[in-house]
């Protein structure tokens, strides 16, 4: 059962214990998980760590191991539970998670997916809703890492789902949150990805623990359930890992710049991955472009001629030496770059690219049509920005008509940090 996907509750009977799973094996399993936590997390840090607990065997085992690790490491652990409001007993499941948190003496936050639910694509919608709720809650408690209870079996099931036509990605040990902008600066740590589900349940049973058993896991209406029931062993995708090419790129005012020679020097797959990631980050959206479009754009950028193209809401330009990827200002005609109100002292994300705050009530909008109202120093700084990028920069406009462009002062851009995280350049908890 993955966090928040439960559709029923029961106390699962203890599984039979093989020789490898008997209590003598318990310590080795916990140590394997603790070693992952040691590699990825900081010790003796004042920031909290969040963990997603559904009450299922995977997340319960992870919670118990993480709780012991956090006590030794001097870290606070905050337990988060999502109620998808999809089953009449979901309140009882949340209460069971709250009882676990109380037993451990850890703070607990119950989160709920409210509102209408889609008639089609419910599992995917629930997954995105869960990640948004978890990311917002983690930020509220000051955490930058959320521990998730995915196992080696989840990797196998993802492979089976892809073989059946799904586009579900592989879970990765360490990855940025998959939702944007809610997941900005939030990372997921799946410390159980080399542990089998049966081993975790044996570990729990040896301790007299019970867990929520989800009937949806064997409901053939759902693709993951069908994958779980298959006996076929399918190959897993390898983790894409660190994309070194991203470290050669620079970012200023939301504009990503890379030497054209650097894109030509790497393998085609790495070049395509960079172009896709950079376009999504510079465009401020969430959706990865179609594979064929990525390939065409990458081939053009690795060629010799000048390039002007669009991809994922971003504009791609290349001259003889450099590639620049930035927000396509023409998106405003299709409903992008919309204005938002800024409330005093509250950070707001504008266009998926800039996190803005204001001392007084104001509005964030695109700079197009406002450049002559900028302070003189910002008008001079604007000349260093490619002409096609200027109109899509953010402008803060006060009720009195004062206009400033925060992107020209060197701060507020989410584009560069997002690219570094997506490319795997941040591989452990940031200090």
C-alpha positions in Angstrom: 0.0 0.0 0.0 1.4 3.4 -0.9 0.7 6.3 1.3 -2.9 7.4 1.2 -4.0 4.8 -1.4 -5.7 2.5 1.2 -9.2 1.4 0.7 -9.7 -0.9 3.7 -8.2 -1.6 7.1 -7.3 -4.8 8.8 -4.7 -6.2 11.1 -2.6 -8.3 8.8 -1.6 -11.7 10.2 2.1 -12.2 10.8 3.7 -13.8 7.7 5.7 -17.0 8.1 9.4 -16.4 8.7 12.0 -17.9 6.5 15.5 -18.5 8.0 16.6 -15.2 6.5 13.7 -13.3 8.0 13.9 -14.7 11.6 14.6 -12.2 14.4 18.3 -12.6 13.9 18.0 -11.0 10.5 16.1 -8.0 12.0 19.2 -6.0 12.8 20.6 -6.4 9.4 17.5 -5.1 7.7 17.3 -2.1 9.9 21.0 -1.4 9.4 20.6 -1.5 5.6 17.9 1.2 5.9 19.9 3.2 8.5 22.9 3.3 6.2 20.8 5.0 3.5 19.6 7.6 6.0 23.2 8.2 7.1 24.3 8.8 3.5 21.5 11.2 2.6 20.6 13.0 5.8 22.4 15.4 8.1 23.0 14.7 11.8 22.4 17.1 14.7 20.5 19.6 12.5 17.7 21.8 13.8 15.6 21.3 10.8 12.9 18.6 11.0 12.6 15.6 8.8 9.1 14.6 7.5 7.8 11.1 6.9 4.7 9.9 5.0 2.9 7.3 7.1 -0.1 5.5 5.7 -0.2 2.8 8.3 0.7 0.1 5.8 3.6 -2.3 6.4 6.1 -0.4 4.3 5.6 3.0 5.7 5.2 1.7 9.3 8.5 -0.2 9.2 10.2 2.9 7.8 8.7 5.1 10.5 9.9 2.8 13.3 13.5 2.6 11.8 13.6 6.4 11.0 12.3 7.2 14.5 15.2 5.3 16.1 17.7 6.8 13.7 16.4 10.4 14.3 16.7 9.9 18.1 20.3 8.9 17.7 21.1 11.6 15.2 19.4 14.3 17.3 16.8 15.2 14.6 13.1 16.0 14.9 10.8 13.7 12.9 7.3 14.9 11.9 4.7 12.3 10.8 2.4 13.2 8.0 -0.7 11.2 6.9 -2.9 11.9 3.9 -6.6 11.0 3.9 -7.8 10.9 0.3 -11.4 10.7 1.4 -12.0 7.8 -0.9 -13.2 5.2 1.6 -15.6 5.4 4.5 -13.0 4.0 6.9 -10.3 6.5 6.0 -10.8 8.4 9.2 -10.0 5.3 11.2 -6.8 4.8 9.3 -5.7 8.3 10.0 -6.5 7.7 13.7 -4.3 4.6 13.6 -1.4 6.7 12.2 -2.0 9.3 14.9 -1.8 6.6 17.6 1.5 5.5 16.2 2.8 9.1 16.3 1.6 9.4 19.9 3.3 6.2 20.9 6.5 7.5 19.4 6.1 10.9 20.9 6.3 12.6 17.4 4.4 15.5 16.0 1.5 14.4 13.7 -0.3 16.2 10.9 -3.4 14.8 9.3 -3.8 16.0 5.7 -6.9 15.6 3.5 -7.6 15.6 -0.2 -10.9 17.5 -0.4 -13.1 18.5 -3.3 -14.4 16.6 -6.3 -12.5 13.5 -7.5 -12.0 12.7 -11.2 -14.1 9.9 -12.7 -11.1 8.7 -14.7 -7.4 8.6 -13.8 -8.2 8.5 -10.1 -4.9 6.8 -9.0 -2.7 9.4 -10.8 -4.8 12.3 -9.5 -4.6 10.9 -6.0 -0.8 10.5 -6.3 -0.4 14.1 -7.4 -2.7 15.4 -4.7 -0.8 13.4 -2.1 2.5 14.9 -3.2 1.1 18.4 -3.1 -0.3 18.0 0.4 2.9 16.4 1.7 5.2 19.1 0.1 3.1 21.9 1.5 3.0 20.3 5.0 6.8 19.6 4.9 7.5 23.3 4.1 5.1 24.4 6.9 7.1 22.4 9.5 10.5 23.5 8.1 11.4 20.1 6.6 13.2 19.8 3.2 13.2 16.0 3.1 10.1 13.6 3.1 10.8 9.9 3.8 8.6 7.6 1.6 8.0 3.9 2.1 8.5 2.6 -1.5 10.2 -0.8 -1.7 12.0 -3.0 -4.2 8.6 -4.5 -5.1 7.4 -1.0 -6.1 10.2 -0.9 -8.7 9.2 -4.3 -10.0 5.5 -3.2 -10.2 6.5 0.0 -12.0 8.3 -2.0 -14.6 5.3 -4.3 -15.1 3.0 -1.3 -15.4 5.3 0.2 -18.1 5.3 -3.1 -20.0 1.5 -2.9 -20.0 1.6 0.6 -21.5 1.7 2.9 -18.4 4.1 5.9 -18.3 4.6 5.5 -14.5 8.3 6.4 -13.6 10.6 4.3 -11.5 10.8 5.4 -7.8 14.3 6.6 -7.1 16.1 6.6 -3.8 16.6 10.3 -3.8 14.7 12.7 -6.0 13.1 16.2 -5.9 9.4 16.3 -5.2 7.5 15.6 -8.4 5.0 18.5 -8.0 5.7 22.1 -8.9 5.7 24.7 -7.5 4.6 23.1 -4.2 7.6 20.8 -4.2 10.2 23.4 -4.7 13.2 22.8 -2.4 11.6 19.6 -1.2 13.3 16.2 -1.7 12.0 12.6 -1.4 14.1 9.9 0.2 13.0 6.3 -0.4 15.3 4.4 2.0 13.6 1.0 1.4 14.1 0.6 -2.3 16.5 -2.4 -2.0 14.2 -4.1 0.6 11.5 -6.6 -0.2 8.0 -6.1 1.1 7.9 -9.5 2.6 11.0 -8.9 4.6 9.5 -5.7 6.1 6.4 -7.5 7.2 8.5 -10.3 8.7 10.5 -7.6 10.6 7.2 -6.0 11.8 5.7 -9.4 12.8 8.7 -10.3 14.8 8.0 -7.2 16.9 4.3 -7.8 17.3 3.4 -4.9 15.1 0.2 -4.9 13.0 -0.4 -2.7 10.0 -3.2 -1.6 7.6 -3.8 -4.1 4.9 -5.1 -2.5 1.7 -7.6 -4.5 -0.4 -7.0 -2.1 -3.3 -3.6 -3.8 -3.7 -5.4 -6.8 -5.1 -8.2 -5.0 -6.9 -7.8 -5.8 -10.6 -9.4 -2.5 -11.6 -6.1 -0.7 -10.9 -3.0 -1.0 -12.9 -0.7 -1.2 -9.9 -2.8 -4.0 -8.4 -2.6 -6.0 -11.6 1.1 -5.5 -11.7 1.4 -6.6 -8.1 -0.4 -9.8 -8.9 1.9 -10.8 -11.8 4.6 -13.3 -11.3 6.6 -12.2 -14.3 10.0 -10.7 -13.4 10.7 -7.6 -15.5 13.8 -5.6 -15.8 14.0 -2.4 -13.8 15.1 0.9 -15.2 18.4 2.2 -14.0 18.4 5.4 -12.0 19.2 8.2 -14.4 21.6 9.6 -11.8 23.8 12.7 -12.0 23.6 14.7 -15.2 27.0 16.4 -15.2 26.2 18.5 -18.2 23.9 20.6 -16.0 26.9 21.7 -13.9 28.3 23.4 -17.0 25.2 25.5 -17.4 24.7 28.9 -15.8 21.4 30.6 -14.9 20.6 34.3 -14.5 17.2 35.9 -14.4 15.6 32.6 -15.3 17.8 32.3 -18.4 19.8 29.1 -18.7 23.0 29.3 -20.8 25.2 26.5 -22.0 28.1 26.4 -24.4 27.0 24.7 -27.6 30.1 22.6 -27.7 29.3 21.2 -24.3 26.0 19.8 -25.6 27.7 18.2 -28.6 30.4 16.6 -26.4 28.0 14.4 -24.4 26.1 11.3 -25.4 22.8 12.0 -27.2 20.8 10.6 -24.4 22.4 13.0 -21.9 21.9 15.9 -24.3 18.2 15.1 -24.7 17.8 14.8 -21.0 19.4 18.2 -20.4 17.3 19.9 -23.1 14.1 18.4 -21.6 14.9 19.4 -18.0 16.2 22.9 -18.9 13.1 23.6 -21.0 10.7 22.5 -18.2 12.6 24.5 -15.6 12.9 27.6 -17.7 9.3 27.3 -18.8 8.0 27.0 -15.3 5.8 24.1 -16.0 5.5 20.5 -14.9 5.0 18.4 -18.0 7.9 16.8 -19.8 7.7 17.4 -23.5 7.0 14.6 -26.0 10.0 12.4 -26.7 9.9 13.2 -30.5 9.9 17.0 -29.8 12.8 16.7 -27.4 14.8 14.8 -30.0 14.2 17.3 -32.8 15.1 20.2 -30.6 18.3 18.5 -29.3 19.4 17.6 -32.8 19.0 21.2 -33.9 21.0 22.5 -30.9 23.8 20.0 -31.5 24.0 21.0 -35.1 25.8 24.0 -36.7 23.0 26.4 -37.7 21.3 29.1 -35.6 18.2 27.8 -33.7 15.0 29.4 -32.6 12.5 26.9 -31.2 9.9 26.4 -28.4 9.6 23.5 -26.0 7.6 23.1 -22.8 6.8 26.8 -22.7 10.4 27.8 -23.1 12.2 29.5 -26.0 15.4 27.9 -27.2 17.9 30.1 -29.0 21.4 29.2 -30.2 24.0 31.1 -32.1 27.4 29.8 -33.1 28.7 29.4 -29.6 25.9 29.4 -26.9 22.5 28.0 -26.2 20.0 30.1 -24.2 16.8 28.6 -22.8 14.2 30.9 -21.2 10.5 31.6 -20.9 8.6 32.1 -24.1 7.0 35.5 -23.8 4.4 34.6 -26.4 2.9 32.2 -23.8 0.9 35.2 -22.5 -1.3 35.0 -25.6 -2.2 31.4 -24.6 -3.0 32.2 -21.0 0.5 31.9 -19.5 2.4 34.5 -17.4 -0.7 35.5 -15.6 -0.6 38.2 -12.9 -1.0 37.3 -9.2 -1.5 39.4 -6.1 1.3 39.6 -3.6 0.4 39.7 0.1 2.8 41.4 2.6 5.4 39.0 4.0 4.1 35.9 2.2 6.2 34.2 -0.5 4.3 33.5 -3.7 5.5 31.7 -6.8 4.9 33.6 -10.1 4.8 31.7 -13.4 6.5 28.7 -11.8 9.8 30.5 -12.0 10.2 33.1 -9.4 9.4 33.2 -5.7 8.4 36.7 -4.8 7.7 38.5 -1.5 6.4 42.0 -0.9 6.6 44.4 2.0 3.2 45.8 1.0 0.3 44.7 -1.1 1.3 44.7 -4.8 1.0 42.6 -7.9 3.4 40.4 -9.9 3.0 40.5 -13.6 5.1 40.2 -16.8 7.5 43.0 -17.5 6.2 43.6 -21.1 5.0 47.1 -21.5 6.5 48.3 -18.2 10.2 48.5 -18.9 10.3 52.3 -19.1 8.9 52.5 -15.6 11.8 50.6 -14.1 14.5 52.4 -12.0 17.3 53.6 -14.2 19.8 51.1 -12.9 17.4 48.2 -13.7 16.8 49.7 -17.2 20.6 49.5 -17.7 20.8 45.9 -16.4 18.0 44.9 -18.7 20.2 45.5 -21.7 22.2 42.5 -20.8 19.1 40.3 -21.1 18.3 38.7 -24.5 15.6 40.9 -26.1 13.2 38.0 -26.5 13.4 37.2 -22.8 12.7 40.6 -21.4 8.9 40.7 -21.6 8.6 37.4 -19.6 10.6 38.7 -16.6 8.6 39.4 -13.5 7.6 42.9 -12.4 6.4 43.9 -9.0 3.9 46.7 -9.3 2.6 48.7 -6.3 -0.8 50.3 -6.2 1.0 53.6 -6.6 2.5 52.4 -9.9 6.0 51.8 -8.7 7.6 49.1 -10.9 10.7 46.9 -10.1 12.0 43.7 -11.7 13.4 41.5 -8.9 15.0 39.2 -11.4 17.5 41.9 -12.3 18.8 42.1 -8.7 20.2 38.6 -8.7 17.6 36.8 -6.5 14.2 35.1 -6.5 14.7 32.8 -9.5 13.8 29.2 -8.9 15.0 28.1 -12.4 18.6 27.4 -11.6 18.1 25.5 -8.3 15.3 23.5 -9.9 17.5 22.4 -12.7 20.3 21.4 -10.4 17.9 19.3 -8.3 16.3 17.7 -11.3 19.7 16.9 -12.8 20.8 15.1 -9.6 23.4 17.6 -8.7 21.9 17.8 -5.1 22.2 14.2 -3.8 21.7 14.6 -0.1 19.9 16.9 2.3 20.9 20.5 1.8 22.4 22.2 4.9 
